[in-house]
Amino acid sequence: MTMDPRFAMVAGEASGDLLAGLLLDGLKSRWPALSAQGIGGPAMAQRGFEAWWPQHKLAVRGYVEVLPHLRELLAIRRALGDRLLAQRPEAFIGVDAPDFNFDLEIRLREAGVKTVHFVSPSFWAWRAKKVEKLRRAADEVLCIFPFEPELLAAQGVPATYVGHPIASVIPMAPDRAAARARLGLPAEGPVVALLPGSRRAEIRYLARRFFAAARQLQVARPQLHFVLPTLPALRAEVEAAARAEGLNPGPGGPLTVLEGQSHAALAACDVTLIASGTATLEAALFKRPMVIAYNMPWLSWQIMKGKKLQPWVGLPNILARDFVVPELLQDAATPDALARAVGRWLDHPAEVQALERQFTTLHEQLKRDTARLATDAIEKLLAR
């Protein structure tokens, strides 16, 4: 092992970029002269990562939705694999994005490059067959949930629990007042965070529903304010959807649109209406009550239903093994239903307090020195 190792990494979306950035902090503390290249986003770039392709190229979710991008994605993966086999890094680290990373990891591993997969696919909830591919793809899996290594070991997959890195970033007691002041939100009165997702397809299928629900809530509760973090590239589309539903963004309006700053929005809010995905766990770690929603093309939904192994889709519910927060999916995600579910949290503070205690326990379970534990596991792999 050299003192200036080269790592290749691929992080497929905003949440993966954040995870990879935290991992790079740990790797750089162990090997300050390391270099890292591949596909990543702004958090990775801040750590000196060299992105050969921009991360947004991989930010496609679903089955039907990926088809228009499939040829380009396959070409990127093939070109990246060729380049890595020519340069042969000490290790390849695939951060989530299993549909892109697994085949790349298999190719590299078969050619003698050591491979790490950071974040096990949810084979225990949705993707039972993925574990078979994971066994071929990864020399080591870094798990963010404590029950995963034992399940993977039973399938012959080496794995290490490293905690969830987001649990070390989010404070145990978020400062709601400070977050509101920083974002210019009203100091008094309830605030609802709208998080319809960071992909264009999610904006298309969820944003109008979220805004229609928000408009209903705002008519019934004029004191409500809404905050929505989005990507700069999606801001115009998001604001147009809000106006179409009668929810005007901007100064003096009931809606504040942010570029980025999703954590600040979650810290500032009282309740969040949120798309199913990684952000639901972040909301739980901020101790915020939530309503989880999702809507997608009909064919994608039929495929997803066939893969479902548990009654829950939201991470807070999966980890609690109970419906501690409501899930309104596909046809159930109507504006009326969304508005009622958000309003219930606003009207029942005792239920909110009980949920906060439950989320605090979850936070304590997931908080570990993830960067160090992950780096230790990678160093052991390199020494084999």
PyMOL commands that set and color helices and strands:
alter all, ss='L'
color gray80, all
select helices_A, chain A and resi 14-30+42-45+55-58+67-87+98-110+130-137+148-153+166-169+176-183+200-220+232-244+262-268+278-285+298-307+315-320+330-332+335-347+349-366+370-383
alter helices_A, ss='H'
color red, helices_A
select strands_A, chain A and resi 6-11+35-40+50-54+91-95+114-118+140-143+159-161+191-195+225-230+255-259+271-275+290-294+327-329
alter strands_A, ss='S'
color yellow, strands_A
deselect
rebuild
show_as cartoon
